[in-house]
Structures are given as C-alpha cells and as structure tokens.
Amino acid sequence: MLATSYLLCFQSSYMEDGFLEHFLSLRGCSFLSQLILGEGFRGPFSDQKALGMIRMDTTFCNFPVVDQELLREALLSIKGLSSLMTGPIAHPIEKAIVGQLIETLQCLLVSEVENPELRDAFDSTTEYDEENNTTSIPGTPLVSGFTKASTLPQMASGPNSPSDLYAFANPILPGDLGVVFDKIDWENLTTAPPGAPYPLQSFIAVMAILTIFSTWPHDGLMHVFDPTNQLGNVVMAHFCAIRFVLSPLSAPRKALTTPIRATAQWLARIIAATDDDESGEWAQYVEWPKKILRCMEECIEKHKGFTMEGVRDMLVRDPGAFKEGRGRNY
C-alpha cells in the first residue's frame, strides 16, 4: 500500500488536474509510514533503517547565489498580504505556509552582516551514526526571529564529494515546523538574516511545507485547496511560483529531468480562480505569481519538454526571465 501511495503521488505530479490528488497521495504515504513506525507492522518497508529519515543525492556545495531582486520581489508580494494574513479570515494552515515561504526566501538573501556564531552552528562538523544511518548536528539556531526546526539537514558522506548524500527528517512525518507566524517582522521582510545566505535552512523550510500538507488535519488541507477560498488561492499561487523557481536548485539529480508542464497548469488554474472572482479584488495579490506563470508558459511553448533542469539553468544564466515574465534569452 505504501508503494502504491508513492506511485500515485508521483503519477499525479504529471497530471494537469492532479494538484490536490498529489498531496492527498502524499498524506497516504504519511499515514502508512506512521502506522509502520508506530504499530510495528511487518512488510517490505518495516526493516528499512531510519524510515524517519531520507537521504538525498542533492548537493549544496557551490550553491549559486540567487538573484537578490527576484527574491525581494517575491517577499514584497507576500508582504502585500500582511493585512490579510494577520486578519480574522486567515486560517492557521495558511499562516503556517506563508511563514515557511518567507523563511525559504529570506535564507537565500545575502547579508552584509556576519554572524560567525550562527554560521558555525550551520556549518559544524557532523557526526555519523552508523547504527541509525543518520548524522547529528548541535543546536537549533535562531534566525530572523524564527526558531529553527529541531532537525537540521546533515551530510551522510564527504562534503566535497560529487556523490554527497544529505540526511533529512522525513517531511511526510509529523515534526517541529519551527517557524512562529506571530514573530514575522513584516516591516523588514526583505532584510537578510545576519550571515545569510543559508541554502540548507531554506531547503528545510520548503520541506516543512510538505510536512504541513502531509500531516495537517484534513479539514485544514481541504480549506486551503478550496477553489472558492480566495485567500487560500493567493497563498497557493505564491507557493507554486516560489516552488517552481527555487526547487530545481536543491532537487535530487534524477528529479531535474521532471517536466514542469503540470506545475504550470496547477498555477494557471489557481490564478484563473482568483481572476474569476466577481469582486475583482483578489487579482491584485497574484501579480507576481502571474509573472512567474508567464515565464513558465513561454518556456513550455518554446520547449515542449521543458524540465526542472532548464529552470535551474535559467535561474543561474538568465534570472531576468522570471523578473520580466518572459522565456529565456538563449
């Protein structure tokens, strides 16, 4: 059953209308994994070491500096939601997602202020635990007013090896999300944390959003995916746009061959729902995601099999494409 859930999750990522199904399948993976871990069920996955951890072939060595203007554009777009997010209509799941999106972006900003103590906490030498197939790192630092998640990503092989493997807390299992929404400094949203960038911590925030979708109560998930919930549409439009731009930077190598057509179609459907709102007041909140969508659609039109690898290459070589809402210039 667990293998089937993973297969359905993977399959839905290629489907134009598979957005909700993708995360419902992910919740199935989460539920079954928790049963295996909590109830001691026997099966092909029960003997797998450290089911609560995942090891990825992603590498953060020589992580590129992301275009700062692009990051700040995204943060300013989210800042435009501040009155809505701090008001009575915002659901806790929407607040949790927005908090992690802010963390994702802020940790990729470049700070002119050094913070050696914090840098040492993230860069500390890890200790490999052969019995559990995991590694450990000291402390849970505080960045930009946010308490870091309790489990930081660790290297499971040499840091300079081309075959680096990092061990992470499995995002489909319940965990400490770390970010406290009420501590978000809306006035200084585009200010980099001292010592930044922290690409590992940015990746943790992306993973935490998967934890939210996998483990949040079902009613909350259905609320944020409800096409008539316009605030949810705005939040999910930002999630899709940010995920599209940044995910290829830290994706496992094999994942870079994934076509992005379905992702573009998911975002297009969400934005269409905001545009169709009779009041006409919600379209203003998705101007930045719309620009990212135009970039995606133009790339797909020119290159039918456009993949995550193409997105990564464009982010490094032609970041202006995202900022101008166009296809790549090469």
C-alpha positions in Angstrom: 0.0 0.0 0.0 2.8 2.4 0.8 4.5 1.8 -2.5 1.1 2.3 -4.3 0.7 5.7 -2.5 4.1 6.8 -3.6 3.3 5.7 -7.1 0.0 7.7 -7.1 1.8 10.7 -5.7 4.4 10.5 -8.5 1.8 10.0 -11.2 -0.4 12.9 -10.1 2.6 15.3 -10.5 2.3 14.8 -14.2 -1.4 15.5 -14.4 -3.0 18.8 -15.2 -5.7 18.4 -12.6 -3.5 16.4 -10.1 -2.6 19.2 -7.7 -4.9 18.1 -4.8 -4.5 14.4 -5.6 -0.7 14.8 -5.4 -0.9 16.0 -1.8 -3.7 13.6 -0.8 -1.5 10.7 -2.0 1.4 12.2 0.0 -0.9 12.1 3.0 -1.5 8.5 2.4 2.3 7.9 2.4 2.4 9.8 5.7 -0.4 7.8 7.3 1.0 4.5 6.3 4.6 5.4 7.3 3.3 6.4 10.8 1.5 3.1 11.1 4.7 1.2 10.2 6.7 3.2 12.7 4.1 3.4 15.5 2.5 0.0 15.3 5.4 -2.1 14.2 3.6 -3.5 11.1 5.7 -6.0 9.2 6.3 -5.6 5.5 8.9 -4.7 2.9 9.3 -1.2 4.4 9.4 -2.3 8.1 13.0 -3.4 8.0 14.2 -0.2 6.4 16.6 1.6 8.6 15.7 5.1 9.7 12.4 5.3 8.0 12.0 8.6 9.8 15.0 10.0 7.7 15.5 10.3 4.0 18.8 10.5 2.2 19.0 12.6 -0.9 21.7 13.0 -3.6 21.2 16.7 -3.7 24.4 18.8 -3.2 24.7 22.1 -1.5 28.3 22.5 -2.4 28.9 25.6 -4.5 25.2 26.6 -4.2 24.6 29.5 -6.5 23.7 32.9 -5.2 20.1 33.5 -6.2 19.2 36.8 -7.9 18.5 39.1 -5.0 16.0 41.3 -6.8 14.0 38.2 -7.7 13.9 37.1 -4.0 12.9 40.6 -2.8 10.1 40.8 -5.4 8.7 37.6 -4.0 8.9 38.8 -0.5 7.3 42.1 -1.3 4.5 40.3 -3.0 4.0 38.3 0.2 4.3 41.5 2.3 1.3 42.8 0.3 -0.8 40.0 2.0 0.2 41.1 5.6 -3.2 42.8 6.3 -5.0 39.7 5.2 -2.7 37.2 6.9 -2.9 39.0 10.2 -6.7 39.5 10.0 -9.5 37.2 11.1 -10.0 35.4 7.7 -6.6 33.8 7.7 -6.7 30.1 8.6 -3.8 28.6 10.7 -2.7 26.4 7.8 -2.4 29.5 5.5 -0.3 31.2 8.2 1.9 28.2 8.5 2.5 28.0 4.8 3.3 31.7 4.5 5.7 31.6 7.4 7.7 28.8 5.7 7.6 30.6 2.3 9.1 33.7 4.0 11.8 31.5 5.6 12.6 29.9 2.3 13.2 33.3 0.6 14.9 35.1 3.5 17.5 32.4 4.0 18.7 32.9 0.4 19.2 36.7 0.8 22.8 37.8 1.0 23.6 39.6 4.3 26.3 42.2 4.7 26.3 41.4 8.4 28.4 38.5 9.5 27.3 36.2 12.3 30.1 33.8 13.0 28.3 32.0 15.8 25.3 31.3 13.7 27.4 30.3 10.7 29.3 27.9 12.9 26.0 26.3 14.0 25.0 25.6 10.5 28.5 24.6 9.3 29.5 22.4 12.2 31.1 19.1 11.5 28.5 16.4 11.7 28.9 13.0 13.5 27.7 10.0 11.5 25.6 7.4 13.4 26.2 4.1 11.6 23.6 2.2 13.5 20.7 4.6 12.6 22.2 5.6 9.2 21.9 9.3 10.2 24.1 12.1 11.3 23.8 14.8 14.1 24.5 18.4 14.4 24.5 20.6 17.5 21.9 23.2 18.4 18.9 24.8 16.8 19.9 28.4 16.0 17.6 31.4 15.9 17.4 33.4 12.6 15.4 36.5 11.9 13.1 35.9 14.9 12.3 32.3 13.8 13.1 29.3 15.9 14.7 26.7 13.6 13.2 23.3 13.1 14.5 20.7 15.5 16.1 18.6 12.8 18.7 20.2 10.6 19.9 18.5 7.4 23.1 16.6 7.7 25.7 15.2 5.3 25.9 11.5 5.1 29.1 11.5 3.0 32.1 13.7 2.4 31.2 17.4 1.9 33.4 17.7 -1.2 32.4 14.5 -2.8 30.3 14.7 -6.1 28.1 11.9 -4.6 27.1 13.9 -1.5 24.2 12.5 0.4 22.3 14.6 2.9 20.1 13.1 5.6 16.9 14.9 6.4 13.9 14.3 8.7 11.3 12.7 6.6 8.9 15.6 5.6 5.9 13.3 5.4 6.1 12.6 9.2 5.0 14.9 11.9 7.7 17.3 13.1 8.5 20.6 14.6 7.8 23.3 11.9 10.0 25.8 13.7 8.5 29.0 12.3 6.3 31.1 14.6 4.0 33.2 12.4 3.3 35.8 15.1 7.1 36.7 15.1 7.2 37.6 11.4 8.7 41.1 11.1 6.5 42.3 8.2 8.2 45.7 8.1 11.7 44.2 7.4 10.6 41.2 5.3 13.3 41.9 2.7 16.2 42.1 5.3 18.6 39.2 5.1 19.3 37.3 8.4 22.8 38.0 9.7 25.4 35.8 8.0 23.0 34.7 5.2 22.6 33.0 2.8 21.7 29.7 4.4 20.6 27.4 1.5 20.3 24.4 3.8 17.9 26.2 6.0 16.0 27.5 3.0 15.5 23.9 1.9 14.3 22.9 5.4 11.5 25.5 5.0 10.5 24.0 1.7 10.4 20.6 3.2 8.4 21.9 6.1 5.6 22.9 3.7 5.4 19.2 2.6 5.1 18.4 6.3 2.2 20.8 6.6 0.4 19.2 3.6 1.2 15.7 4.8 0.2 16.0 8.5 -2.2 18.9 9.0 -5.8 18.0 9.9 -7.8 17.1 6.8 -10.2 19.9 7.2 -7.4 22.5 7.1 -5.9 20.9 3.9 -9.3 21.0 2.2 -9.8 24.6 3.3 -6.6 25.8 1.6 -7.3 23.8 -1.5 -10.9 25.0 -1.8 -11.1 27.0 -5.1 -13.7 29.3 -3.6 -11.3 30.3 -0.8 -9.6 33.2 -2.4 -7.0 33.8 0.3 -6.1 30.2 0.0 -5.8 30.6 -3.7 -3.4 33.6 -3.2 -1.3 31.6 -0.7 -1.1 28.6 -3.0 -0.3 30.7 -6.0 2.8 32.0 -4.2 3.7 28.5 -3.1 3.6 27.2 -6.6 5.5 30.1 -8.0 8.3 30.0 -5.4 8.5 26.2 -5.6 8.8 26.4 -9.4 11.7 29.0 -9.2 13.7 27.6 -6.3 13.1 23.8 -6.1 15.5 22.9 -9.0 18.4 24.4 -7.1 18.2 21.7 -4.4 16.4 18.9 -6.2 18.0 15.5 -6.4 19.8 15.0 -9.7 17.3 12.5 -11.1 14.4 14.9 -10.3 15.9 17.5 -12.6 14.6 15.6 -15.6 11.0 16.1 -14.5 8.9 18.2 -16.9 7.3 21.3 -15.5 4.2 21.4 -17.6 1.9 20.1 -14.8 3.3 22.6 -12.3 2.5 25.4 -14.8 -1.0 24.1 -15.3 -1.6 23.9 -11.5 -0.6 27.5 -11.1 -2.7 28.6 -14.1 -5.8 27.0 -12.5 -5.2 28.8 -9.2 -4.7 32.2 -10.8 -7.7 31.7 -13.0 -9.8 31.1 -9.9 -8.7 34.5 -8.5 -9.3 36.2 -11.8 -12.9 34.7 -11.9 -13.8 36.2 -8.5 -16.8 38.5 -9.0 -15.5 41.1 -6.6 -12.3 41.6 -8.7 -10.3 42.4 -5.5 -8.1 39.3 -5.4 -6.3 39.6 -8.7 -4.0 42.3 -7.3 -2.5 39.9 -4.9 -1.2 37.4 -7.5 0.6 39.8 -9.9 4.0 38.4 -9.0 2.9 34.7 -9.4 1.3 35.7 -12.7 4.6 37.0 -13.9 6.3 33.7 -13.0 3.4 31.8 -14.8 4.0 33.8 -18.0 7.7 32.8 -17.8 6.8 29.2 -17.3 4.2 29.1 -20.2 6.6 30.8 -22.6 9.4 28.4 -21.8 7.0 25.4 -22.3 5.7 26.9 -25.6 9.2 27.1 -27.0 10.4 23.8 -25.4 7.6 21.2 -25.1 9.7 19.0 -22.8 11.0 21.9 -20.6 12.3 20.4 -17.3 13.4 21.4 -13.9 17.0 21.3 -15.1 16.0 24.0 -17.6 14.6 26.1 -14.8 17.7 25.8 -12.8 19.9 26.8 -15.7 17.7 29.8 -16.4 17.8 30.9 -12.8 21.6 30.9 -13.0 22.1 32.3 -16.5 19.0 34.4 -17.2 17.2 35.4 -13.9 15.7 38.4 -15.7 13.3 36.0 -17.4 11.5 35.5 -14.1 11.5 39.2 -13.2 10.2 40.2 -16.7 7.8 37.3 -17.1 9.3 36.0 -20.4 11.0 33.0 -21.7 14.8 32.5 -21.6 17.0 34.5 -24.0 19.3 31.7 -25.1 
